């Protein structure tokens, strides 16, 4: 897998095609946007999500 963007970054979404190409099963799960929001820079770090801060996950 190689980064295919000007920043030279790897994206988690690229892993899906790699796994499928290798014959692995890939499933999708629905989650609220606030539970899947990313941290892209230092400005995003102070806003932890409640589930991350407590270590709790939804059933």
C-alpha positions in Angstrom: 0.0 0.0 0.0 1.4 3.4 -0.9 0.1 6.9 -0.1 -1.6 8.3 -3.2 -2.0 12.0 -2.3 0.1 15.1 -2.1 0.5 14.9 1.6 1.9 11.4 1.5 -0.7 10.3 4.0 -2.2 6.9 4.5 -6.0 6.8 4.8 -7.9 4.2 6.9 -10.5 4.0 4.0 -7.7 2.6 1.7 -7.5 -0.5 4.0 -10.9 -1.7 2.8 -9.7 -2.3 -0.8 -6.5 -3.9 0.4 -8.4 -6.3 2.6 -10.9 -7.2 0.0 -8.2 -7.8 -2.6 -6.5 -10.1 -0.1 -9.7 -12.1 0.2 -10.8 -10.9 3.6 -14.4 -10.2 4.6 -15.2 -6.5 5.2 -18.3 -5.4 7.2 -19.8 -2.0 7.6 -21.2 -0.6 10.8 -23.4 2.4 11.3 -22.3 5.0 13.9 -23.2 8.5 14.8 -21.0 11.2 13.2 -19.7 12.4 16.6 -18.4 8.9 17.3 -16.4 8.7 14.1 -15.0 12.3 13.8 -11.3 12.3 13.2 -8.5 14.4 14.7 -6.7 16.1 11.8 -4.6 18.6 13.7 -3.7 19.8 17.2 -6.7 22.1 17.2 -8.9 19.0 17.2 -7.2 17.3 20.2 -9.0 19.2 23.0 -12.4 17.9 22.0 -12.5 14.2 23.1 -15.6 12.3 22.5 -17.4 11.0 25.6 -17.0 7.3 24.5 -13.2 7.9 24.0 -12.7 9.7 27.3 -14.5 7.0 29.3 -13.5 3.9 27.3 -17.1 3.0 27.1 -18.5 1.7 23.8 -22.1 1.4 22.6 -23.7 -2.1 22.6 
